[in-house]
Amino acid sequence: MLLLSVRDDGEGFDPEHARHGLGLSSIAGRVDQSGGTWGITSARGAGTTITARLPLRPLHASAAGKPAAR
């Protein structure tokens, strides 16, 4: 598993009343497509942390010994 965590020390917000704009929707879509999970932690005045957990998949080599095209 790959764990990615991004944190800022900005204003923060109430996640229960967050407006899910293009940024959060894009994160959710890409993580979901990868078979992972994600979450967001934030509070007014306390910054925001977005965490994604992504499964690692083995890379399969082609017959020529080169990495397979994705």
N, C-alpha and C positions, 0 to 999 in steps of 0.2 A: 504494500500500500504506500502511496505517496501522500504525505500530509502537507498541505500548503496553507499557511496562515498569513494574512495581511492585516496589519493593525495601523490605525492612525490615532493621533491624540487630539483630534478636532472636537467639534461641538457635540457630536453624537446625536442620537434621535431615539424615539420610541419605536422599536421594531414592530410592535402590534399595530401601529398606525402609519407605518411606512408606505410611501408611494413607491411601488415597484416599477421603476422606469426601465429604460433600455439596458442600463448597466447590470442591474440585478437580474433582469430577465435573461440577459446573455450569459451571465455566470451560471444561472440555474440550468439553462438549456444545454450548455456545453458539459457541465458536470453530469447531468442526467444522461446525455448521449454516451458518456464514457463509463457509465455504470457506477458512478460515485455518489457521494452525498455531500451536502454543504449546509452551512448554518451561519447565522449572523448574530452577533452579540453587540448591543449598543445601549447606551443610556445618555440622556441629556447631560452634557458637561463631562462625560467620561470617555469620549472617543468611540471607535467602532472597530470590531474585529470580524473579518470574514474568514471562515475556515472551510477548506474543501478536502475531502478524502477521496482519492482516486485509486482504483485497483491497478496494479502493475501487470502487464501482459507480456509474455515472452515474445521476443522478436524472432520470426522464422526466416531462416536464410533460404535464398533461392538455390536452384541447382548449381548455379555458377559460383556460389559462395559469397554472393553479395546480399546485403539486406533486402528483404522483400519490399516492393513498392507499397505505399500506403495510400 
